[in-house]
Amino acid sequence: MSRILIVEDERKIARYLALELEHEGYEVDSAGDGRTGLERALSWDPDLIILDLMLPELSGVEVCRRVRHESDVPIIMLTAKDDVSDKVMGLDMGADDYMTKPFAIEELLARIRAALRKPRAKAAAAAAEPESAALRAGDLVLDPERYTVTFAGEPVALTKKEFDLLHYLMERKGKAVTRDAILNDVWGYDYTGDTNVVDVYVRYLRHKLDDRFGIRTIQTIRSVGYVFSYE
């Protein structure tokens, strides 16, 4: 039975989520503020965390940041805000997914199932392929085992999502991929709405790679998506 921690200060929402999740067969614990939520996240060892962005005591972003120092547990952020910058801020701190209130419980349950599948899929892949080779494109080297990126031996500091996106594109070097495919595979859920977050992260990578080293790595394919084509 998977264990889910709900960190939400609105009691009605927290209670509603707990009832729905328990009905689905999950073991549920709840916290009404960020500080308590952080303590439960680190002591209870949940399989997934549903984390509100706006919390008393400690913000959801700060809770996410601190949890990420200790654990790779999937985190789905909830917020009343619907701004790309808020989404990017949460994802940059290590959140795996993002939903805006109000939301359909069926969609949240689907995203929970997808988030819980992802660690198992990674573990199975690691067992099948215990040794993964570094990806290389010219002087650019991405090492998935050490979680490092270098260019001509110089380290490139990337956030988790930036690294995951670059890894995904480099694995498909020369192949065009759509924004929807990127969201589904990198963020780990089927997404049919706003895809601006992909464009934001591509800009981040271009700034840290292209602008810094005077190269061209990720090309835009009009009306399609992106392709990694640097040699």
N, C-alpha and C positions, 0 to 999 in steps of 0.2 A: 504494500500500500504506500503510495507516494505521499509525502508530507509537504503541505503548503502553508507558508506563513503569510498572513495578511497584515500589512502595516498601513492602517487607514484610520484617520481621526474622526471621520463621519460614521457614527455608530450604526445608523440605519444601513448604510452601504456595506460596512464591515459585516454586520449580522446577515444581510442578504447574501453576500458572497459566501460566507461560512456555510449557510444552509444549503446553497446550491452545490458547493464543492463537496460537502459531506454526503449529499444525495448522490453525487457522482462516484462516491467511494473513496474520496481522499481523506486523509487525516489532516485536520486543520487546527492552527493556532493563530491568535490575533494579538496585535499590539496597537495601542491608540496614539502613540507618539513616536518620534524618530529615535529617541534614546533607548526606549524600551524595545523598539523594533530591532535596533542594532544588537542589543544584548541577546534577544531571542534568536536572531539570525546566526550569531556566532556560537550559541550554546545548544540550541535545539537541533541544529544541522538539518534544515529543511531541504527538500528536493527542488523547490521553486519558491520564489518570493514574489508576491504581488505588492508593489510599493507605491504609495501615493507620493506625488511630487511635493505638495504643500503640507508639511507636518509641523506640529509644535515640538519644542525642545531641540530637534535636529532635522534639517530639511531632508527630503527624499534623495536629493542629489548627493548630499554629504553621506547619508547612510549607504547609498550605492557605492560611493567611492571607497568607503572604509571596508565594506564587505568584500569588494574586489581585491583588496590587499590580502585577504585571508582565504577566499573561496571563489570558485568558478560557477557557483550555483546560478541557474537561470533566473533572471530578474525581469519581470514585466512591470513597467511603470504606468501608473494611472494619474491623470491630471485633468483639471477643468480647462486648462489652456490648450489652444489649438494653433500654436505658432511653431514654425519650423525650427526657430532658434531654441525653443524649449525642448523639442524632440532631440535636436543635435546635442544639447547640453547633457540630457539624460543618457543618450547613447554613448557619448564621449566618456562618461564616467563609468561605463561598463554595462549599462542595461542592455538586455537582449531584444526587448520589444517595447512597444509604446502604444497605449490606448487612451483616447480622449473621452472624458465623461460628457454626456451620457453614452453608454455603450450597450450593445446587445450581449446578453449573457452567453448566447450560443457562440458568438464570435470569440469572446474571451475564453470559453472552454476549448474551442478549437485551437487557439493560440497556446493555451496551456499544454494541450496534448502534443503540439508540435515542438514546444520548448523542451518538454520532458523526453521526447524522442531523440533530440539532437545529441545530448551527452552519450546516450547509448550507441548512437550511430558512430560517433567519434571513437568510442572505446572499441567497437567492433572493427573499425577501419585500422586502428592502431594495432590490434591483435593480428589482423590479417597482414599488415605491412609494418612490422616493427621498426624498420629502418626507412626513413623518407629522405630522399636526396634533396639538397638545396636547389632552389630554382635560380637559374642564371639568365641574364639578358645583357650582353655586353659586360660592362663593369658593375652592373646592378646584381646583387646577390641577396636572395631571401632564404633564410634557413628556418623552416617550420619547427625543427626540433629545439633550436635555441631561441626561437621567437625573435630573431634579429634580422635587420635589413642593413646592408652596407652598399656604398657606391665607391668603387676604387679603394676599398679598404676603410672608408670613412663611415662611421655609424650614422644611421638615419633614424631619428626618434619618431615612432609612430604610435598612435593610440591603438587599442585592441581592434576597433572596427576598421581603422585605416589599414592595419596589417592584414586583417581578414579579407578586406576588399582587394588589396594588392595581390595577396596570395591567390585569390579566386581568379583574378584577371590574368595573372602570370601563368597559371595552370592552363588557361585557355588562350595562350598567346597566338595572335593572328586570327582568332575567331570572334565575330561580333556577338555580343550578348545584350539582351534587352534589359531595361531598368527593372521590369517585373521579375525577370529571372534572377537578377542580382539580389533584389529584396527577398525573394523566396529562398535562395540558396545561402546568402550571406547573413541575412537577418533571421532566417529560419521559419518563415511563415508565408502563406499565400496572401498577397497584398494586391488589391485592385484599385486603391485610391491614389492619393497624392504621392508621386515618386520623387519629389524635390530633394529628399534627404540623400538620394544617390548622387545627384548633381553636386550637392554640398560637399560630400566626401571625396568625390573626384577632384573638385577644386582644391581641397586640402592636400591630396596626394600630388597634384600638379605643382602646388606651391612648394612642397617639401622636396620634390624630385626635379621637375622640369625647370622651375625658376631658380632653384639653388645650384643645379649642376649644368644648366644650359643644354638640356636634352629634351626629347619629346617621347613620352611613354604611352599615355592613354589618349587615344584618338576618339573623337566624337563621330558616330555614324548617324547622320541626320535621319530623324523619324524612326530610328531603331534603338540605339543605345551606345555602347562603347566597345573598343577593341584595344588590347595591349599589343603594340607592334614594335616596341623599341628593340633594336639589335645592337 
